[in-house]
Amino acid sequence: MAPGTTSTWLLLSVALTAYGAGPRRAAWSDKTHGPDGPWHALRVTFGSDKQAMDVYPGGAWGSYFLSPQICKLPESFSSACVGNGRGGGLYNANTSTTAHTLSPEATLVDRSLYEEIYGDAHLVYDTLTLPGDGGDPDVQVARLETWLITAAYRSLPNGTRYGNELGVLSLGGLVAQESKPDVVGSANVSLVAGTLQQNKVTSSSSFGMHIGSVAMGIPGSLYFGGYDQSRIVGTPHMMSEGTANLWADVVDIGIGVASGNSPFPFTSKRGLLANAGDSSLPRNALRLVVEPWEPYMILPQKACDAIAANLPVKYDRNLGFYFWNTTDEDYERIISSPSYLSFTFAGNPHDPVSKGDDFVIKVPFSLLSLTLTPPLVDVPTQYLPCRAPVNTVKNEPRLGRAFLQAAFIGVSYGGSNGPWFMAQAPGPNFSPPAVEEVLSSALFSNNSATTWEDTWKGNWFEISPSPTTPGLNKTNNGMTTTSSGIPVVGTNTGTNTPPTATPEHPEAKGPPPADPSSEGHLTTGAKAGVAVGAALAAVGAIAAAAILFWRRRRHTLAAPGGLEMELKSAGGGSGFATNDDLLPPELWAGSRPAELPQYREPVEMHVHGQFV
């Protein structure tokens, strides 16, 4: 144990106790991050010299912070390394007097750090400071269990590697402290939620979080020892118990429309899990983990294919992403409409409220047009954040930040039997904050009568009712497609043919579909009420205003010229697939990663931050 550690621990404990117990709001950064978001991040400091860092909120057990050594790697693109002004921040243990490196045995070399993140790290502890927010004073947690990453990368299906931009702050675990091997003997290291309760900063080892959406202007919300009821719509559902990992069983995936006409050739569709569940589980459920640090919705390939088959997207087999065809009129119609992707979860029979009933979380498609930026692509590109696991060893499905834009999670560790909760999160029109404290035996609850649809009003455009059903009307012009009919980028010069204006494509309040027989488009009401010239001007002005409003709301940048662009790959050439090297559909995701000589084959060493 480092000299002075015991006295430092006691001083911090006294200081924490003086604040009094109550919910503590975490501070969110005023910067956004991610080559696959953009995403909100927390703002913390670490070390005696309070080195400022932006970090993603993570799962359980040890945190992962980035060392300045990662800047030496060719894969690195941390904002602190490349100096792009976003200021992610790195942690230098050499400048902190409270830093301590634990036993060399607690070292990972070219191993799995967490899930699909590989690299080098060693275990340290130091003092975490959670900046005061909303009038609260700063709160410190001594000896935070931390894996200090000196090398890290994530792999794409084609073997391309890219580094981490930010570290991850673990939010807690089943205990307040745990013992780790030290140079001599062992040392107790701390976890955030439990230590805050132990030192009477909060009344319980718990947190409630909704990460929000940068694109839709929904700020993040995280409270330790409490939660904001305004970030819950409907009933919170009790999930698994007695584990720090947020396990859940998905029994169905579907597409629906909250109001108005549908931009699809159906009003709702189920069965998009595509029999990708586990036959050993009840109802062939897909068991997965909800992981706040994970950016994507990691699902079996055939489930992502089943979802994508209903959307104007193309699949890039090298990168493993589905790219939105932003030049297709159905793209704007879908993402600006009240349509959503639904996840049906199996209920917990021990839930005292729902009694085990299934429940649904709806993720609007407006939240599922995210932006890839360099180094993943050369120019900003809109993508659907559903992808198959690249880690073929573990192959664990996960729902990450893309899903959590639309879901609230609350965790009450409460010793070995602590449950966690999930609920529908609101849209941009959420109510004023209503912070509730979580006591040791309390459940998460919601007393608001606000409906989910109310929280989205004014932020989507209902499609006007029509006597016929709208629908996507695509042809592939001879392009290579997946088994579900999804075009594969670069396998043919053909592109999706935009649908013509027909009764199957009714006018929307957002961007109206073009009429191929004329340079403009007139509604029936306009033809009946005004002269053709005046109607053209009026409809054009309304459409332009609607498009401008929608795109300003999203604050995202669609790729110029649609999707026909060159993508970075391991060999420095095009990331587009060719007819000669195209793999069968069942082998597209993560089945043939390229190996680079400077790294050894990754080997699993621990699970969810725990060294074994």
Secondary structure by P-SEA (a helix, b strand, c coil): cccaaaaaaaaaaaaaaaacccbbbbbbbcccccccccbbbbbbccccccbbbbbccccccbbbbbcccccccccccccccccccccccccccccccccccccccccccccccccccbbbbbbbbbbbbbcccccccbbbbccccccccccccccccccbbbbbcbbbbbccccccbbbbbccccbbbbbbcaaaaaaaccccccccccccccccccbbbbbbcccccccccccbbbbcccccccbbbbbcccccccccccccccccccccccccccccccccbbbbbbbccccccccccaaaaaaaaccccccccccccbbbbccccaaaaaaaaccbbbbbbbbbbcccccccbbbbbbbbbcccccccccccccccbbbbcccccccccccbbbbbcccccccbbbbbcccccbbbbbbbbbbcccccccbbbbbcccbbbbbcccccccccccccccccccccbbbbbbbbccccccccccccccccccccccccccccccccccccccccccccccccaaaaacccaaaaaaaaaaaaaaaaaaaaaaaccccccccccbbbbcccccccccccccccccccccccbbbbbcccccccccccccccc
